[in-house]
Amino acid sequence: MSDQEVTYSTLRFLQSPSESQNRLRPGGPQRPDKTEEKESSVPWHGIVVTLGILCLLLLMTITVLGIKIFQYIQEKHQQEEILRNLSQKYDVIQSDNYLKKQLLTKKTSECDRLNETLQQIKRSDLLLTEKKGCNQEKKSSESLPNTGKLKEVSWWCWGVNCYYFTAETKTWMGCNQTCQSHDSSLLKIDDAEELNLLQPQACQNSYWIGLSFSQMENRWKWIDNGIPSRLNLTIMNYHFWKSECAFLTSTRIETINCSKTYNCICKKRIDCFNKR
């Protein structure tokens, strides 16, 4: 082999400044191009803004919910307080009503005892009156018809009242006139006690009393038309289309046509005899 001369040549390519700098800094980071940096930073900015708005809305929602929950808890507490106050008032009212019922029961019991005591006093007075001779007989005069003569009439007295039981039978109107002639009136029975006193005196007879049915007023009325009697009679509930009058027997009080004839019972106070 002949000796030949070997020639070496070195090729150098022109590079950009940035590549030259990168090559000069083999260990340093490669800086992106400004255009690429700008293009890559725009989407992340929109995402951050959106997330910020969402976080703000979420914060506002949580705040509103917190306020509502606080208001609800406060209203619930107020309602519970009102309910507790109403419950306490109800308990007080119930207790007050119970005490009033107890007081009413006590007063009713006391009233019953007082009534019983009063009845006992009345019975004692009647017995005392009888012992003192108040069950006595009074005399009066009756003019005999068509003769002008006077007939002595016996009155049976008990307590402050005197009664005349006629032997003759007359109509209700006739009995009323007879009683008026003796400065008295047909019998008005004031209470059950007086009724129980007079019924045994009736024996087997029936006697007109001063109770009649008024067609004009459509009601029963006593002869004096004054203070109502305390006697509770079933016949007071009856209504008639014609005149009806009441009569007394030894067992009951009944009604019949006023034109019937029965005996009469006249009544007047014992102090009326002293005025004659």
Sequence and secondary structure as in RCSB ss.txt:
>XXXX:A:sequence
MSDQEVTYSTLRFLQSPSESQNRLRPGGPQRPDKTEEKESSVPWHGIVVTLGILCLLLLMTITVLGIKIFQYIQE
KHQQEEILRNLSQKYDVIQSDNYLKKQLLTKKTSECDRLNETLQQIKRSDLLLTEKKGCNQEKKSSESLPNTGKL
KEVSWWCWGVNCYYFTAETKTWMGCNQTCQSHDSSLLKIDDAEELNLLQPQACQNSYWIGLSFSQMENRWKWIDN
GIPSRLNLTIMNYHFWKSECAFLTSTRIETINCSKTYNCICKKRIDCFNKR
>XXXX:A:secstr
                HHHHHHHH SSS     HHHHHHHHHHHHHHHHHHHHHHHHHHHHHHHHHHHHHHHHHH
HHHHHHHHHHHHHHHHHHHHHHHHHHHHHHHHHHHHHHHHHHHHHHHHHHHHHHHHTT S EEEEEEE TTT  E
EEEEEEEETTEEEEE SS B HHHHHHHHHHTT EE    SHHHHHHHHHHHTT  EEEEEEEETTTTEEEETT 
SS  S   GGGG   SS EEEEE SS EEEEETTS BEEEEEEEGGGGGG 
